[in-house]
Amino acid sequence: MGNHDYGSYAFKENSADYQNNLTQLQQNYQTLHWHLLNNEFAYIVKEQDTLVIAGTENQSLKKMFQSFGDIHQTLKDISGKHPIILMTHDPNYWTQELYKMQEPIVLTLSGHTHGMQIGMNTHWCRWSLYEWMMSPYWGGLYEKNGKYLYINLGLGQTAFPGRIGLRPEITVFKLISPSE
């Protein structure tokens, strides 16, 4: 889950309304048959190939956002050296911590930035307000130490009810077996 999922912007943290909102959200996900990977992982096995999909709850390095992610809990029972795709909402966690880890996390998928909804992403110019104000990691694919981070710009918006130059995004990845 990401920072908006917890409802702390609408309800006082740990109040009854906050807890009810969180319970209702989790029930909605169960109704949709979605398995949230909140500090958990799952194996995907196809023939002789195994891939681990892991997910942490929101983990932020900024005090304004809640941090419930526990990467060590998430990865602790993974057996073998299977490649790991990690989903963590806030990419700042990758830029500060995750790319340094020894675990075989080959790809981290994040969102959170929305590119601050203002920028350009063309063949000639890649820039966003987020890059200028917060971090050079705001959207697209990045690499450090042989580990990759992909930041999706998302569908919606926050604070400003629109987008200028940065279109909503749905990303499709095609996974190819090393044996292919």
LINWOFEN-V870312 format. One record per pair of residues at least 24 apart in sequence whose ideal C-beta (glycine too) atoms are under 10 Angstrom apart, sorted by sequence separation. I is the first residue (numbers start at 1). J is the second residue. If there is no record, write none. Layout:
# LINWOFEN-V870312
i & j
I & J
I & J
This chain:
# LINWOFEN-V870312
i & j
1 & 25
5 & 29
54 & 78
65 & 89
69 & 93
80 & 104
82 & 106
83 & 107
84 & 108
85 & 109
86 & 110
87 & 111
88 & 112
113 & 137
114 & 138
115 & 139
1 & 26
65 & 90
78 & 103
113 & 138
114 & 139
115 & 140
128 & 153
52 & 78
67 & 93
71 & 97
75 & 101
78 & 104
112 & 138
113 & 139
52 & 79
65 & 92
71 & 98
110 & 137
139 & 166
1 & 29
52 & 80
60 & 88
62 & 90
69 & 97
75 & 103
111 & 139
138 & 166
39 & 68
50 & 79
52 & 81
59 & 88
60 & 89
61 & 90
72 & 101
74 & 103
75 & 104
110 & 139
140 & 169
38 & 68
39 & 69
50 & 80
52 & 82
54 & 84
55 & 85
56 & 86
58 & 88
59 & 89
60 & 90
62 & 92
71 & 101
75 & 105
139 & 169
141 & 171
5 & 36
38 & 69
39 & 70
50 & 81
51 & 82
52 & 83
53 & 84
54 & 85
55 & 86
56 & 87
57 & 88
58 & 89
59 & 90
61 & 92
72 & 103
129 & 160
140 & 171
38 & 70
39 & 71
50 & 82
51 & 83
52 & 84
53 & 85
54 & 86
55 & 87
56 & 88
57 & 89
58 & 90
60 & 92
61 & 93
71 & 103
110 & 142
121 & 153
5 & 38
39 & 72
40 & 73
41 & 74
49 & 82
50 & 83
51 & 84
52 & 85
53 & 86
54 & 87
55 & 88
56 & 89
59 & 92
60 & 93
39 & 73
40 & 74
41 & 75
49 & 83
51 & 85
52 & 86
53 & 87
54 & 88
55 & 89
56 & 90
59 & 93
61 & 95
71 & 105
107 & 141
108 & 142
119 & 153
1 & 36
38 & 73
39 & 74
41 & 76
43 & 78
58 & 93
59 & 94
61 & 96
129 & 164
1 & 37
38 & 74
39 & 75
41 & 77
43 & 79
61 & 97
115 & 151
117 & 153
129 & 165
130 & 166
1 & 38
37 & 74
39 & 76
40 & 77
41 & 78
43 & 80
45 & 82
56 & 93
59 & 96
114 & 151
116 & 153
117 & 154
128 & 165
129 & 166
44 & 82
59 & 97
113 & 151
114 & 152
115 & 153
127 & 165
128 & 166
43 & 82
59 & 98
96 & 135
108 & 147
109 & 148
110 & 149
111 & 150
112 & 151
113 & 152
114 & 153
115 & 154
117 & 156
127 & 166
95 & 135
106 & 146
107 & 147
108 & 148
109 & 149
110 & 150
111 & 151
112 & 152
113 & 153
114 & 154
117 & 157
125 & 165
41 & 82
44 & 85
95 & 136
106 & 147
107 & 148
108 & 149
109 & 150
110 & 151
111 & 152
112 & 153
113 & 154
114 & 155
116 & 157
117 & 158
56 & 98
92 & 134
95 & 137
105 & 147
106 & 148
107 & 149
108 & 150
109 & 151
110 & 152
111 & 153
112 & 154
114 & 156
116 & 158
117 & 159
118 & 160
41 & 84
92 & 135
94 & 137
99 & 142
104 & 147
105 & 148
107 & 150
108 & 151
109 & 152
111 & 154
114 & 157
116 & 159
117 & 160
122 & 165
41 & 85
91 & 135
99 & 143
100 & 144
101 & 145
103 & 147
105 & 149
111 & 155
114 & 158
116 & 160
117 & 161
118 & 162
119 & 163
120 & 164
121 & 165
41 & 86
92 & 137
99 & 144
100 & 145
114 & 159
117 & 162
118 & 163
119 & 164
120 & 165
121 & 166
41 & 87
91 & 137
98 & 144
99 & 145
101 & 147
112 & 158
114 & 160
117 & 163
118 & 164
119 & 165
120 & 166
121 & 167
65 & 112
91 & 138
95 & 142
99 & 146
100 & 147
116 & 163
117 & 164
118 & 165
119 & 166
91 & 139
94 & 142
99 & 147
115 & 163
116 & 164
117 & 165
118 & 166
121 & 169
37 & 86
54 & 103
95 & 144
98 & 147
99 & 148
114 & 163
115 & 164
117 & 166
37 & 87
94 & 144
99 & 149
115 & 165
116 & 166
6 & 57
36 & 87
37 & 88
52 & 103
54 & 105
91 & 142
98 & 149
115 & 166
117 & 168
5 & 57
6 & 58
52 & 104
56 & 108
60 & 112
114 & 166
115 & 167
5 & 58
13 & 66
52 & 105
94 & 147
113 & 166
1 & 55
3 & 57
4 & 58
52 & 106
54 & 108
55 & 109
58 & 112
94 & 148
95 & 149
114 & 168
115 & 169
1 & 56
2 & 57
3 & 58
51 & 106
94 & 149
114 & 169
1 & 57
2 & 58
3 & 59
8 & 64
53 & 109
93 & 149
94 & 150
95 & 151
1 & 58
3 & 60
8 & 65
94 & 151
2 & 60
8 & 66
91 & 149
111 & 169
3 & 62
6 & 65
91 & 150
6 & 66
91 & 151
111 & 171
3 & 64
4 & 65
5 & 66
86 & 147
88 & 149
90 & 151
91 & 152
3 & 65
6 & 68
109 & 171
2 & 65
3 & 66
85 & 148
86 & 149
2 & 66
3 & 67
109 & 173
1 & 66
3 & 68
85 & 150
107 & 173
1 & 68
1 & 69
107 & 175
62 & 134
5 & 89
2 & 87
4 & 89
2 & 88
3 & 89
2 & 89
3 & 90
1 & 89
2 & 90
85 & 173
85 & 175
83 & 175
83 & 178
2 & 110
4 & 112
2 & 111
3 & 112
2 & 112
51 & 175
49 & 175
51 & 177
49 & 176
49 & 177
46 & 175
48 & 177
49 & 178
47 & 177
49 & 179
44 & 175
46 & 177
48 & 179
49 & 180
47 & 179
9 & 158
2 & 154
4 & 156
4 & 158
3 & 158
